Amino acid sequence: MALSEEAYPVLLRDGNVIAKAARALRARLELAFPPAYFRHRMMPPSASRKTWEEVLRVDQSILIAFQSWKPSARVGQTFRGNLSFPVFGVVRHTDPEALFFGTQQLRGMGVAGVSAILPAFLHGWTLPGVGRCVVGDISLPEAADWLDDRCAIIGVSAVFEDVALDDAEAIAQLDDFLRLGETWNEAGEDMPQTIFNVRDDA
């Protein structure tokens, strides 16, 4: 049985809590790193070298990707777990000292400044309806032959703790979706409607 576009659970189709967290994270990062000085973009799940080379041509960028939604020990009837988004700050300077310390301007930030701002704006921040964000290790990736030594990539993991699909309206849509009804017609007469439960607890 095929469902129409109109019958599909919209709040789940559009990403629900995952999309909400990603959009809010981007807005938070735009507050921390103003778009007038930093280019903001979502990264592909498996960014190629070509994509990274394109990104690194810009002097200052803030990048977000989606990593995982790992179940927690509290998983039961409702799936819940830690929602992780890698965040990268890219800065570029010709002088190694400026690359680390910056130039005391927003357009000219260095590794130290980006590394301080990321946890200051993200760690402990609570997003209503999603959960608290914590920041993991702040680190620079290992050197690669294609990485210009005038450029630095500062990486952190922004993790929303113990996130669940607890939106009542979304769950109601899911229950309707998983309880499919079908009416059979035999010899010109409608037979009683049959209900198919797609999951045991529907």
QUITA-V384188 format. One record per pair of residues at least 6 apart in sequence whose ideal C-beta (glycine too) atoms are under 7 Angstrom apart, sorted by the first residue. I is the first residue (numbers start at 0). J is the second residue. D is the distance in Angstrom with one decimal. If there is no record, write none. Layout:
BEGIN
i:I j:J d:D
i:I j:J d:D
END
This chain:
BEGIN
i:0 j:179 d:6.2
i:0 j:181 d:6.5
i:8 j:169 d:6.9
i:8 j:172 d:3.8
i:8 j:173 d:5.5
i:8 j:176 d:4.8
i:9 j:172 d:6.9
i:10 j:166 d:6.4
i:10 j:168 d:6.2
i:10 j:169 d:3.8
i:10 j:172 d:5.7
i:11 j:169 d:5.8
i:11 j:172 d:6.7
i:11 j:173 d:6.2
i:15 j:164 d:5.9
i:15 j:166 d:6.4
i:15 j:169 d:5.5
i:16 j:129 d:5.8
i:16 j:162 d:5.7
i:16 j:164 d:5.9
i:17 j:82 d:6.6
i:19 j:128 d:6.7
i:19 j:129 d:6.0
i:20 j:82 d:5.7
i:20 j:126 d:6.4
i:20 j:129 d:5.0
i:20 j:159 d:5.4
i:21 j:63 d:6.7
i:21 j:65 d:6.7
i:21 j:84 d:6.6
i:23 j:126 d:5.1
i:24 j:63 d:6.2
i:24 j:84 d:5.8
i:24 j:157 d:6.0
i:25 j:39 d:6.3
i:25 j:63 d:5.9
i:27 j:120 d:6.1
i:27 j:121 d:6.7
i:27 j:124 d:6.5
i:28 j:39 d:6.5
i:28 j:61 d:5.2
i:28 j:86 d:6.9
i:29 j:39 d:5.9
i:30 j:120 d:6.9
i:31 j:116 d:5.3
i:31 j:120 d:4.0
i:32 j:61 d:4.9
i:33 j:105 d:6.6
i:36 j:59 d:6.1
i:36 j:105 d:4.5
i:36 j:106 d:4.8
i:37 j:59 d:4.7
i:37 j:60 d:6.2
i:37 j:61 d:5.1
i:38 j:57 d:5.0
i:38 j:59 d:6.9
i:38 j:60 d:4.6
i:39 j:61 d:5.0
i:40 j:60 d:6.9
i:40 j:62 d:6.0
i:41 j:63 d:5.5
i:42 j:62 d:4.9
i:42 j:63 d:6.7
i:42 j:64 d:4.2
i:43 j:50 d:6.3
i:44 j:64 d:6.6
i:44 j:65 d:6.5
i:48 j:145 d:6.0
i:52 j:145 d:6.7
i:54 j:60 d:5.8
i:54 j:62 d:6.5
i:54 j:89 d:6.4
i:55 j:89 d:6.3
i:55 j:147 d:6.6
i:55 j:150 d:5.4
i:58 j:91 d:4.7
i:59 j:89 d:6.6
i:59 j:90 d:5.7
i:59 j:106 d:7.0
i:59 j:108 d:6.6
i:60 j:89 d:4.2
i:61 j:88 d:5.7
i:62 j:87 d:4.2
i:62 j:89 d:6.9
i:63 j:84 d:5.7
i:63 j:86 d:5.7
i:64 j:84 d:6.7
i:64 j:85 d:4.8
i:65 j:84 d:5.9
i:66 j:83 d:4.2
i:66 j:84 d:6.3
i:66 j:85 d:5.3
i:67 j:83 d:5.0
i:68 j:80 d:5.5
i:68 j:82 d:5.1
i:69 j:80 d:4.8
i:69 j:81 d:5.2
i:70 j:78 d:6.4
i:70 j:80 d:4.2
i:71 j:79 d:5.8
i:71 j:80 d:4.6
i:71 j:81 d:6.5
i:71 j:161 d:5.7
i:73 j:79 d:6.1
i:73 j:161 d:6.9
i:74 j:80 d:6.7
i:77 j:163 d:5.3
i:77 j:164 d:7.0
i:77 j:165 d:6.9
i:78 j:163 d:6.6
i:78 j:164 d:6.8
i:79 j:161 d:5.7
i:79 j:162 d:6.3
i:79 j:163 d:3.6
i:80 j:162 d:6.6
i:81 j:158 d:5.2
i:81 j:159 d:6.9
i:81 j:160 d:5.6
i:81 j:161 d:6.9
i:82 j:158 d:6.9
i:82 j:159 d:4.3
i:82 j:162 d:4.5
i:83 j:156 d:5.6
i:83 j:158 d:4.9
i:84 j:157 d:4.8
i:85 j:154 d:6.4
i:85 j:156 d:5.7
i:86 j:117 d:6.6
i:86 j:155 d:5.2
i:86 j:157 d:5.2
i:87 j:152 d:5.5
i:87 j:153 d:6.8
i:87 j:154 d:5.1
i:88 j:113 d:3.9
i:88 j:117 d:6.6
i:88 j:153 d:4.2
i:89 j:150 d:6.7
i:89 j:152 d:5.5
i:90 j:98 d:6.8
i:90 j:108 d:5.8
i:90 j:109 d:6.0
i:90 j:110 d:6.5
i:90 j:113 d:6.1
i:90 j:151 d:5.4
i:91 j:149 d:5.8
i:91 j:150 d:4.7
i:92 j:98 d:4.1
i:92 j:109 d:6.8
i:92 j:149 d:6.4
i:93 j:149 d:5.5
i:97 j:109 d:6.2
i:98 j:109 d:5.7
i:98 j:110 d:6.4
i:98 j:149 d:6.9
i:98 j:151 d:5.7
i:99 j:109 d:5.2
i:99 j:110 d:5.0
i:99 j:111 d:5.8
i:100 j:109 d:5.0
i:100 j:111 d:5.8
i:101 j:107 d:5.7
i:101 j:108 d:4.7
i:101 j:109 d:3.2
i:101 j:111 d:6.7
i:101 j:112 d:4.8
i:110 j:151 d:4.9
i:110 j:153 d:5.9
i:113 j:153 d:4.7
i:114 j:137 d:5.1
i:114 j:153 d:5.5
i:117 j:134 d:6.4
i:117 j:137 d:6.5
i:117 j:155 d:5.1
i:118 j:134 d:4.6
i:118 j:137 d:6.8
i:121 j:132 d:5.3
i:121 j:134 d:5.2
i:121 j:157 d:5.3
i:122 j:132 d:6.9
i:122 j:133 d:5.8
i:122 j:134 d:4.2
i:123 j:131 d:6.8
i:124 j:132 d:4.7
i:125 j:131 d:4.8
i:126 j:132 d:6.7
i:126 j:159 d:6.8
i:129 j:159 d:5.3
i:129 j:162 d:5.8
i:130 j:159 d:4.7
i:130 j:160 d:5.2
i:130 j:161 d:5.7
i:130 j:162 d:5.1
i:131 j:160 d:5.3
i:132 j:157 d:5.6
i:132 j:158 d:6.8
i:132 j:159 d:5.4
i:133 j:158 d:5.2
i:133 j:160 d:6.2
i:134 j:155 d:5.3
i:134 j:157 d:6.2
i:135 j:155 d:6.3
i:135 j:156 d:3.8
i:135 j:158 d:6.3
i:137 j:153 d:6.7
i:137 j:155 d:5.0
i:138 j:154 d:5.7
i:139 j:151 d:6.1
i:139 j:152 d:6.3
i:139 j:153 d:6.1
i:140 j:152 d:5.6
i:140 j:154 d:6.3
i:164 j:170 d:6.7
i:174 j:201 d:6.1
i:177 j:196 d:6.9
i:177 j:197 d:4.2
i:177 j:198 d:5.4
i:177 j:201 d:4.2
i:178 j:194 d:6.2
i:178 j:196 d:6.0
i:178 j:201 d:5.0
i:179 j:195 d:4.6
i:179 j:197 d:6.6
i:180 j:192 d:5.3
i:180 j:194 d:5.5
i:181 j:192 d:6.9
i:181 j:193 d:5.1
i:181 j:195 d:6.8
i:182 j:189 d:5.7
i:182 j:190 d:6.9
i:182 j:192 d:4.9
i:183 j:190 d:4.3
i:183 j:193 d:6.8
i:184 j:190 d:6.9
END
